[in-house]
Amino acid sequence: MSSGIVVNPECFEKFQLLAEKKESLRYIIYKIQGHEIAVESVVTDNQLSGAEKDYENDSKATYEALVNDLKERTNNFSDCRYAVFDFKFTTVRPGAGTSKLDKIIFILLCPDCAPVKQKMVYASSAAAIQASLGAGKFTMFQVSDEAELAHKELLDKLSDKYNK
């Protein structure tokens, strides 16, 4: 389904910096403005406290900073957003032992209390931004409330996916 929303080229440019580990980018929040998806916020490791211990605590502090940022920008989860986050965690993999992994996650946040039209536009435009960023470069999560954004939820899903 096409929504008529275009992706601003800056979205890909910033994502590439994050994916290539340049400029220590940690997360990016995207917003639909008018008829385009644009970068709303870019946050670096230097702006976050505790980023140096991410493998020890599975990105808990930095991920919670993202969740708090989303909560603030969406008026307590009443608006939709897209976000990408560089999730660093440690897992035990069969035959490989303990592994430190870096996985980029893409979050489609469409809260239950957001206006129906807005949810439809974000959902129908998700394919456009994913294609623009390169869908094979991240793991996608669609969330509709704060509980689904919980660190443990995400860590469990990632661990399940990469422990095989």
N, CA, C and O of each residue as an XYZ file, in Angstrom:
656
protein
N       0.851     -1.170      0.000
C       0.000      0.000      0.000
C       0.896      1.232      0.000
O       1.799      1.353      0.828
N       0.645      2.126     -0.917
C       1.448      3.335     -1.033
C       0.731      4.492     -0.344
O      -0.476      4.672     -0.502
N       1.488      5.267      0.418
C       0.891      6.365      1.169
C       1.172      7.726      0.537
O       0.608      8.734      0.963
N       2.032      7.761     -0.466
C       2.396      9.033     -1.071
C       3.449      9.787     -0.282
O       3.781     10.921     -0.626
N       3.973      9.190      0.752
C       5.006      9.803      1.590
C       6.374      9.440      1.017
O       6.630      8.277      0.705
N       7.253     10.434      0.879
C       8.608     10.193      0.374
C       9.596     10.231      1.540
O       9.318     10.797      2.597
N      10.739      9.622      1.318
C      11.770      9.578      2.349
C      12.837     10.610      2.024
O      13.452     10.558      0.959
N      13.056     11.540      2.929
C      14.093     12.550      2.761
C      15.453     11.841      2.706
O      15.709     10.958      3.525
N      16.334     12.207      1.755
C      17.652     11.549      1.628
C      18.496     11.598      2.905
O      19.349     10.734      3.106
N      18.274     12.585      3.762
C      19.025     12.678      5.017
C      18.772     11.457      5.906
O      19.634     11.079      6.699
N      17.594     10.843      5.776
C      17.286      9.647      6.576
C      18.303      8.547      6.304
O      18.828      7.937      7.234
N      18.577      8.299      5.040
C      19.553      7.275      4.665
C      20.970      7.696      5.056
O      21.749      6.880      5.548
N      21.297      8.956      4.838
C      22.646      9.437      5.153
C      22.971      9.239      6.631
O      24.049      8.753      6.971
N      22.052      9.610      7.498
C      22.280      9.444      8.944
C      22.306      7.964      9.320
O      23.109      7.542     10.152
N      21.418      7.174      8.701
C      21.397      5.744      8.987
C      22.735      5.102      8.606
O      23.246      4.261      9.345
N      23.296      5.486      7.476
C      24.590      4.927      7.046
C      25.678      5.228      8.067
O      26.519      4.374      8.348
N      25.669      6.429      8.621
C      26.657      6.776      9.646
C      26.509      5.870     10.868
O      27.503      5.435     11.449
N      25.268      5.591     11.251
C      25.019      4.701     12.378
C      25.454      3.280     12.037
O      26.144      2.638     12.829
N      25.057      2.786     10.870
C      25.356      1.410     10.461
C      26.853      1.172     10.302
O      27.350      0.087     10.605
N      27.564      2.178      9.830
C      29.010      2.049      9.614
C      29.816      2.424     10.846
O      31.045      2.477     10.800
N      29.119      2.686     11.952
C      29.758      3.023     13.238
C      30.598      4.288     13.151
O      31.624      4.413     13.820
N      30.154      5.224     12.321
C      30.854      6.505     12.197
C      30.161      7.531     13.079
O      28.946      7.487     13.272
N      30.936      8.434     13.600
C      30.442      9.530     14.434
C      29.747      9.055     15.701
O      29.035      9.836     16.333
N      29.933      7.797     16.091
C      29.360      7.233     17.325
C      27.858      7.460     17.451
O      27.359      7.685     18.554
N      27.128      7.405     16.330
C      25.676      7.561     16.403
C      25.082      6.358     17.110
O      25.505      5.227     16.870
N      24.111      6.585     17.975
C      23.505      5.498     18.741
C      22.060      5.251     18.357
O      21.619      4.107     18.245
N      21.317      6.354     18.154
C      19.963      6.154     17.659
C      19.491      7.366     16.874
O      20.001      8.478     17.013
N      18.481      7.092     16.035
C      17.878      8.125     15.189
C      16.368      7.982     15.304
O      15.835      6.874     15.265
N      15.694      9.096     15.443
C      14.231      9.105     15.460
C      13.765      9.828     14.201
O      14.250     10.909     13.867
N      12.810      9.203     13.513
C      12.252      9.756     12.280
C      10.781     10.109     12.501
O      10.078      9.471     13.284
N      10.342     11.142     11.790
C       8.968     11.630     11.921
C       8.432     11.979     10.539
O       9.169     12.459      9.678
N       7.157     11.735     10.340
C       6.527     12.185      9.095
C       6.135     13.644      9.286
O       5.379     13.996     10.191
N       6.678     14.483      8.398
C       6.377     15.913      8.408
C       5.839     16.272      7.030
O       6.552     16.162      6.032
N       4.601     16.695      6.976
C       3.999     16.978      5.678
C       3.893     15.693      4.884
O       3.222     14.747      5.297
N       4.561     15.666      3.737
C       4.507     14.486      2.876
C       5.848     13.772      2.776
O       6.132     13.101      1.784
N       6.686     13.924      3.832
C       7.960     13.215      3.806
C       8.356     12.716      5.183
O       7.958     13.259      6.214
N       9.158     11.658      5.157
C       9.749     11.140      6.386
C      11.078     11.854      6.553
O      11.916     11.843      5.651
N      11.269     12.481      7.721
C      12.464     13.279      7.971
C      13.115     12.867      9.289
O      12.478     12.260     10.149
N      14.378     13.203      9.428
C      15.106     12.962     10.675
C      14.614     13.969     11.704
O      14.628     15.177     11.469
N      14.184     13.455     12.838
C      13.749     14.337     13.926
C      14.858     14.528     14.953
O      15.023     15.619     15.500
N      15.621     13.462     15.214
C      16.648     13.534     16.246
C      17.743     12.508     15.960
O      17.471     11.390     15.521
N      18.981     12.914     16.218
C      20.136     12.024     16.106
C      20.888     12.124     17.420
O      21.217     13.222     17.868
N      21.163     10.974     18.044
C      21.830     10.974     19.346
C      23.098     10.127     19.267
O      23.095      9.025     18.718
N      24.177     10.664     19.826
C      25.470      9.973     19.818
C      25.763      9.366     21.187
O      25.118      9.700     22.181
N      26.743      8.472     21.219
C      27.178      7.889     22.493
C      27.606      8.970     23.478
O      27.379      8.841     24.681
N      28.223     10.033     22.973
C      28.708     11.110     23.843
C      27.574     11.816     24.573
O      27.791     12.401     25.634
N      26.371     11.768     24.020
C      25.221     12.419     24.648
C      24.537     11.517     25.674
O      23.626     11.954     26.377
N      24.971     10.272     25.760
C      24.328      9.297     26.644
C      25.277      8.881     27.756
O      26.472      8.690     27.528
N      24.741      8.745     28.948
C      25.590      8.252     30.032
C      25.478      6.732     30.083
O      24.401      6.174     29.871
N      26.575      6.081     30.361
C      26.593      4.630     30.487
C      26.816      3.873     29.203
O      26.807      2.642     29.216
N      27.019      4.563     28.082
C      27.190      3.879     26.796
C      28.432      2.993     26.774
O      28.480      2.002     26.047
N      29.424      3.351     27.566
C      30.662      2.566     27.565
C      30.478      1.187     28.212
O      31.343      0.323     28.068
N      29.371      0.972     28.915
C      29.120     -0.314     29.571
C      28.012     -1.103     28.869
O      27.402     -1.978     29.485
N      27.746     -0.819     27.622
C      26.605     -1.427     26.954
C      26.666     -2.938     26.837
O      25.634     -3.599     26.955
N      27.838     -3.503     26.610
C      27.899     -4.960     26.517
C      27.660     -5.604     27.884
O      27.132     -6.713     27.968
N      28.048     -4.910     28.948
C      27.864     -5.437     30.299
C      26.398     -5.431     30.710
O      25.936     -6.354     31.381
N      25.657     -4.386     30.308
C      24.259     -4.291     30.735
C      23.277     -4.405     29.565
O      22.120     -4.006     29.693
N      23.722     -4.940     28.437
C      22.874     -5.173     27.263
C      22.145     -3.902     26.801
O      20.955     -3.934     26.485
N      22.874     -2.799     26.769
C      22.353     -1.510     26.281
C      21.172     -0.976     27.081
O      20.411     -0.149     26.578
N      21.012     -1.433     28.310
C      19.833     -1.038     29.095
C      19.713      0.473     29.271
O      18.647      1.034     29.017
N      20.776      1.141     29.698
C      20.699      2.583     29.961
C      20.480      3.376     28.675
O      19.668      4.301     28.641
N      21.200      3.014     27.624
C      21.056      3.770     26.378
C      19.705      3.493     25.712
O      19.109      4.394     25.122
N      19.224      2.259     25.804
C      17.911      1.944     25.241
C      16.811      2.680     26.009
O      15.861      3.183     25.409
N      16.940      2.741     27.322
C      15.942      3.468     28.108
C      15.975      4.963     27.795
O      14.948      5.636     27.886
N      17.142      5.487     27.428
C      17.215      6.885     26.986
C      16.408      7.067     25.699
O      15.709      8.068     25.540
N      16.502      6.097     24.778
C      15.702      6.152     23.554
C      14.213      6.114     23.885
O      13.443      6.917     23.360
N      13.805      5.197     24.743
C      12.385      5.074     25.101
C      11.884      6.374     25.730
O      10.790      6.835     25.407
N      12.670      6.961     26.620
C      12.276      8.234     27.244
C      12.194      9.353     26.217
O      11.296     10.192     26.281
N      13.129      9.369     25.269
C      13.109     10.369     24.200
C      11.847     10.193     23.351
O      11.175     11.171     23.023
N      11.530      8.951     22.998
C      10.309      8.697     22.221
C       9.067      9.118     23.002
O       8.138      9.700     22.443
N       9.063      8.822     24.282
C       7.909      9.182     25.123
C       7.688     10.696     25.124
O       6.559     11.176     25.021
N       8.786     11.427     25.241
C       8.698     12.892     25.249
C       8.265     13.438     23.891
O       7.406     14.317     23.821
N       8.852     12.924     22.819
C       8.557     13.428     21.474
C       7.162     13.047     20.979
O       6.611     13.700     20.092
N       6.595     11.987     21.557
C       5.274     11.535     21.112
C       4.172     11.920     22.098
O       3.066     11.382     22.043
N       4.479     12.846     22.992
C       3.492     13.300     23.964
C       2.935     12.112     24.747
O       1.734     11.843     24.739
N       3.840     11.414     25.418
C       3.491     10.241     26.233
C       2.880      9.114     25.400
O       1.867      8.522     25.773
N       3.508      8.837     24.285
C       3.106      7.761     23.370
C       1.695      7.956     22.805
O       0.896      7.020     22.763
N       1.408      9.174     22.377
C       0.117      9.410     21.714
C       0.309      9.739     20.232
O      -0.671      9.985     19.529
N       1.557      9.748     19.745
C       1.873      9.955     18.336
C       2.747      8.790     17.856
O       3.292      8.034     18.661
N       2.868      8.663     16.557
C       3.674      7.598     15.956
C       5.075      8.107     15.618
O       5.284      9.308     15.449
N       6.026      7.185     15.523
C       7.391      7.502     15.111
C       8.050      6.239     14.568
O       7.577      5.120     14.770
N       9.163      6.466     13.871
C      10.094      5.403     13.504
C      11.380      5.701     14.263
O      11.687      6.861     14.538
N      12.129      4.658     14.599
C      13.424      4.859     15.234
C      14.344      3.707     14.849
O      13.890      2.586     14.619
N      15.633      3.993     14.783
C      16.644      2.947     14.650
C      17.601      3.103     15.828
O      17.919      4.212     16.256
N      18.053      1.951     16.338
C      18.883      1.930     17.537
C      19.958      0.876     17.369
O      19.678     -0.238     16.925
N      21.187      1.220     17.721
C      22.304      0.287     17.694
C      22.321     -0.441     19.033
O      22.789      0.095     20.037
N      21.805     -1.670     19.037
C      21.629     -2.454     20.259
C      22.844     -3.355     20.465
O      23.127     -4.224     19.641
N      23.552     -3.142     21.561
C      24.742     -3.931     21.884
C      24.377     -4.848     23.052
O      23.861     -4.395     24.074
N      24.653     -6.144     22.883
C      24.316     -7.078     23.942
C      25.237     -8.279     23.909
O      25.926     -8.532     22.921
N      25.234     -9.010     25.000
C      26.037    -10.208     25.132
C      25.090    -11.394     25.251
O      24.100    -11.338     25.981
N      25.399    -12.456     24.536
C      24.554    -13.642     24.562
C      25.421    -14.889     24.513
O      26.565    -14.848     24.060
N      24.870    -15.986     24.979
C      25.567    -17.269     24.914
C      24.984    -18.034     23.738
O      23.789    -18.324     23.690
N      25.861    -18.354     22.788
C      25.423    -19.050     21.578
C      25.964    -20.471     21.582
O      27.141    -20.692     21.868
N      25.102    -21.438     21.263
C      25.553    -22.837     21.240
C      26.753    -23.018     20.305
O      26.709    -22.627     19.138
N      27.801    -23.604     20.826
C      28.990    -23.862     20.028
C      29.924    -22.674     19.880
O      31.056    -22.828     19.423
N      29.463    -21.493     20.262
C      30.290    -20.293     20.108
C      30.614    -19.646     21.445
O      31.475    -18.769     21.518
N      29.933    -20.071     22.502
C      30.168    -19.473     23.812
C      29.550    -18.093     23.914
O      28.560    -17.790     23.248
N      30.137    -17.269     24.747
C      29.629    -15.918     24.960
C      30.055    -15.026     23.794
O      31.229    -14.975     23.426
N      29.090    -14.337     23.232
C      29.354    -13.462     22.076
C      28.839    -12.056     22.354
O      27.767    -11.871     22.930
N      29.620    -11.079     21.935
C      29.183     -9.683     21.973
C      28.611     -9.363     20.598
O      29.295     -9.508     19.585
N      27.355     -8.928     20.568
C      26.691     -8.636     19.301
C      26.248     -7.187     19.239
O      25.878     -6.587     20.248
N      26.294     -6.641     18.044
C      25.748     -5.316     17.733
C      24.688     -5.544     16.675
O      25.001     -6.020     15.584
N      23.452     -5.220     16.970
C      22.372     -5.373     15.995
C      21.592     -4.074     15.924
O      21.251     -3.477     16.945
N      21.320     -3.655     14.722
C      20.510     -2.451     14.535
C      19.052     -2.889     14.523
O      18.664     -3.811     13.806
N      18.264     -2.209     15.328
C      16.837     -2.495     15.352
C      16.083     -1.302     14.778
O      16.465     -0.148     14.974
N      15.011     -1.606     14.070
C      14.114     -0.598     13.515
C      12.807     -0.725     14.279
O      12.225     -1.807     14.352
N      12.351      0.371     14.842
C      11.112      0.369     15.620
C      10.055      1.175     14.884
O      10.271      2.335     14.534
N       8.916      0.550     14.656
C       7.732      1.237     14.144
C       6.819      1.390     15.347
O       6.210      0.421     15.800
N       6.724      2.603     15.860
C       5.911      2.892     17.031
C       4.577      3.474     16.576
O       4.508      4.604     16.095
N       3.527      2.686     16.737
C       2.158      3.121     16.429
C       1.302      2.848     17.659
O       0.651      1.807     17.739
N       1.294      3.769     18.616
C       0.555      3.545     19.861
C      -0.948      3.382     19.623
O      -1.521      3.971     18.706
N      -1.556      2.573     20.467
C      -2.994      2.344     20.361
C      -3.798      3.640     20.432
O      -4.836      3.763     19.781
N      -3.323      4.608     21.219
C      -4.086      5.846     21.405
C      -3.790      6.918     20.339
O      -4.365      8.005     20.393
N      -2.920      6.634     19.391
C      -2.644      7.590     18.307
C      -3.866      7.666     17.391
O      -4.632      6.706     17.297
N      -4.051      8.798     16.721
C      -5.178      8.911     15.782
C      -5.101      7.820     14.701
O      -4.018      7.491     14.217
N      -6.247      7.274     14.337
C      -6.311      6.175     13.375
C      -5.650      6.554     12.054
O      -4.898      5.755     11.495
N      -5.914      7.754     11.546
C      -5.324      8.170     10.273
C      -3.799      8.197     10.354
O      -3.113      7.765      9.428
N      -3.278      8.705     11.466
C      -1.825      8.759     11.644
C      -1.230      7.347     11.672
O      -0.194      7.098     11.056
N      -1.878      6.430     12.380
C      -1.389      5.047     12.429
C      -1.384      4.432     11.034
O      -0.455      3.710     10.673
N      -2.411      4.716     10.258
C      -2.487      4.167      8.900
C      -1.372      4.720      8.023
O      -0.764      3.974      7.255
N      -1.095      6.016      8.128
C      -0.036      6.627      7.317
C       1.329      6.069      7.711
O       2.137      5.741      6.843
N       1.588      5.960      9.009
C       2.882      5.414      9.449
C       3.035      3.954      9.029
O       4.097      3.553      8.552
N       1.986      3.164      9.203
C       2.058      1.749      8.838
C       2.260      1.571      7.339
O       3.049      0.728      6.912
N       1.552      2.360      6.544
C       1.667      2.207      5.087
C       2.956      2.813      4.538
O       3.359      2.487      3.421
N       3.600      3.682      5.294
C       4.861      4.294      4.860
C       6.082      3.545      5.385
O       7.207      3.836      4.978
N       5.874      2.595      6.276
C       6.993      1.860      6.869
C       7.835      1.157      5.812
O       9.061      1.129      5.913
N       7.186      0.590      4.801
C       7.926     -0.112      3.746
C       8.860      0.841      3.005
O       9.961      0.454      2.614
N       8.423      2.089      2.810
C       9.242      3.063      2.086
C      10.524      3.388      2.853
O      11.607      3.404      2.267
N      10.413      3.644      4.140
C      11.627      3.983      4.894
C      12.509      2.751      5.073
O      13.734      2.862      5.037
N      11.906      1.580      5.264
C      12.713      0.371      5.392
C      13.493      0.101      4.105
O      14.672     -0.251      4.153
N      12.841      0.264      2.967
C      13.522      0.057      1.678
C      14.629      1.088      1.491
O      15.708      0.765      0.995
N      14.359      2.321      1.887
C      15.351      3.387      1.742
C      16.589      3.121      2.595
O      17.714      3.378      2.167
N      16.373      2.604      3.806
C      17.498      2.343      4.713
C      18.216      1.043      4.367
O      19.399      0.887      4.672
N      17.516      0.121      3.738
C      18.091     -1.192      3.427
C      17.596     -2.211      4.428
O      18.267     -2.475      5.425
N      16.441     -2.784      4.181
C      15.754     -3.646      5.149
C      16.599     -4.800      5.675
O      16.354     -5.270      6.787
N      17.576     -5.267      4.920
C      18.410     -6.374      5.378
C      19.432     -5.980      6.430
O      20.138     -6.840      6.957
N      19.519     -4.695      6.743
C      20.538     -4.211      7.677
C      20.042     -4.128      9.120
O      20.808     -3.767     10.013
N      18.771     -4.457      9.358
C      18.233     -4.317     10.708
C      17.129     -5.326     10.970
O      16.614     -5.969     10.055
N      16.780     -5.445     12.239
C      15.662     -6.267     12.671
C      14.523     -5.327     13.018
O      14.715     -4.350     13.742
N      13.335     -5.621     12.500
C      12.193     -4.720     12.672
C      11.303     -5.158     13.832
O      11.025     -6.344     14.010
N      10.866     -4.182     14.611
C       9.922     -4.403     15.701
C       8.791     -3.399     15.571
O       9.026     -2.195     15.463
N       7.566     -3.899     15.583
C       6.398     -3.021     15.572
C       5.811     -3.036     16.967
O       5.497     -4.099     17.502
N       5.662     -1.866     17.559
C       5.156     -1.769     18.926
C       3.974     -0.813     18.990
O       3.892      0.159     18.239
N       3.053     -1.119     19.913
C       1.853     -0.298     20.026
C       1.660      0.284     21.423
O       0.732      1.062     21.647
N       2.530     -0.088     22.364
C       2.433      0.516     23.694
C       3.793      0.458     24.396
O       4.740     -0.164     23.916
N       3.852      1.118     25.529
C       5.116      1.232     26.255
C       5.619     -0.128     26.739
O       6.829     -0.350     26.795
N       4.716     -1.036     27.088
C       5.123     -2.360     27.566
C       5.888     -3.123     26.478
O       6.844     -3.836     26.782
N       5.480     -2.980     25.231
C       6.169     -3.653     24.127
C       7.535     -3.047     23.850
O       8.374     -3.668     23.198
N       7.755     -1.840     24.343
C       9.052     -1.180     24.195
C      10.018     -1.536     25.325
O      11.160     -1.076     25.325
N       9.582     -2.342     26.278
C      10.411     -2.674     27.433
C      11.720     -3.330     26.993
O      11.749     -4.139     26.065
N      12.792     -2.964     27.678
C      14.128     -3.485     27.380
C      14.142     -5.011     27.401
O      14.702     -5.634     26.498
N      13.540     -5.616     28.407
C      13.540     -7.072     28.534
C      12.834     -7.727     27.349
O      13.292     -8.755     26.849
N      11.728     -7.147     26.898
C      11.001     -7.683     25.730
C      11.927     -7.755     24.516
O      12.035     -8.783     23.848
N      12.578     -6.647     24.260
C      13.449     -6.559     23.091
C      14.660     -7.476     23.231
O      15.017     -8.179     22.285
N      15.286     -7.473     24.389
C      16.449     -8.328     24.618
C      16.083     -9.803     24.457
O      16.841    -10.569     23.862
N      14.935    -10.198     24.980
C      14.481    -11.595     24.838
C      14.284    -11.956     23.371
O      14.686    -13.035     22.938
N      13.668    -11.060     22.605
C      13.435    -11.338     21.180
C      14.754    -11.434     20.414
O      14.927    -12.324     19.582
N      15.676    -10.527     20.691
C      16.977    -10.570     20.018
C      17.769    -11.809     20.420
O      18.378    -12.464     19.573
N      17.760    -12.128     21.706
C      18.485    -13.307     22.171
C      17.926    -14.569     21.533
O      18.682    -15.441     21.107
N      16.601    -14.668     21.467
C      15.971    -15.830     20.825
C      16.396    -15.932     19.358
O      16.690    -17.018     18.860
N      16.423    -14.802     18.689
C      16.757    -14.797     17.263
C      18.216    -15.175     17.004
O      18.506    -15.904     16.056
N      19.130    -14.688     17.835
C      20.566    -14.868     17.559
C      21.226    -15.967     18.379
O      22.440    -16.144     18.282
N      20.479    -16.703     19.174
C      21.050    -17.811     19.946
C      20.965    -19.128     19.200
O      21.267    -20.175     19.773
N      20.573    -19.108     17.966
C      20.401    -20.343     17.198
C      21.643    -20.710     16.435
O      21.662    -21.724     15.738
